[in-house]
């Protein structure tokens, strides 16, 4: 039995983790933390879990958590958990970090994009980027896994086969992505208030979204060459889901069937990637509350550009579901255990 602590259990990601783990046959949740709700019963924050857990929210104490936990999921805002993660690891435990603190290997890049000083930079070289479909071998048995961002997951899965096989001109990559409001977490910002986002569709953080450097880092790892993309995210008036559309120019003349064969080769055996039938385009509704990434593509013969679309649930494959997938790999379990 894997004993689990969830640090930051009251957010959307923490709640989704609890819902997934309640059906995991090899897990027991032993600690749930919250600085703002310490002392409250878990069901006061997540009423839908009333009959699933008998737990009280507690303040974060590294040593107490490490004493009887095998792994901790850190679901805190960036910059808030890295010092505690270092302490937890020093007790011989494992960590899946769902924040951005260990996704970027270069501390200067992290501090430039996130505007905070990193509290545990020595761990950056050890952290494994937790996108199982691409980096499974490194995740197996790892001590510290950096769970990818939601936009990053959708975008990297869309583009990886194209770059791995050298099919596109990297300098032509443009990504147009849309996310539901839960992707921003529970932070209070007028942009995410109902009167502002309902009946509205808007771009934000154009070419400066914080997932850009991790996308480019992962795509460089896949291709072996530096990659720079144009990335435009949008907020759409729905609760959850991401649809990422990636566009790039092919290096040579190819048909949709040619490119599709490459995706079938790379993703055909992946449990959580569904390459849809030709002409059937990914929809966020079809992946909601699941760990699936739906993918499809087409080649525009007139322009010799390829278009790849990916849909995921930002709270599951884009966060908590992928975190459980990583935990399963860390402990040598079937990575699909507990996941839909």
PyMOL commands that set and color helices and strands:
alter all, ss='L'
color gray80, all
select helices_A, chain A and resi 12-21+42-45+47-49+62-68+82-90+107-114+121-123+132-139+150-164+170-172+181-184+190-192+194-197+212-223+256-267+284-287+316-330
alter helices_A, ss='H'
color red, helices_A
select strands_A, chain A and resi 2-7+27-33+71-74+94-97+128-129+144-146+174-179+201-204+230-236+242-249+273-275+293-300+305-312
alter strands_A, ss='S'
color yellow, strands_A
deselect
rebuild
show_as cartoon
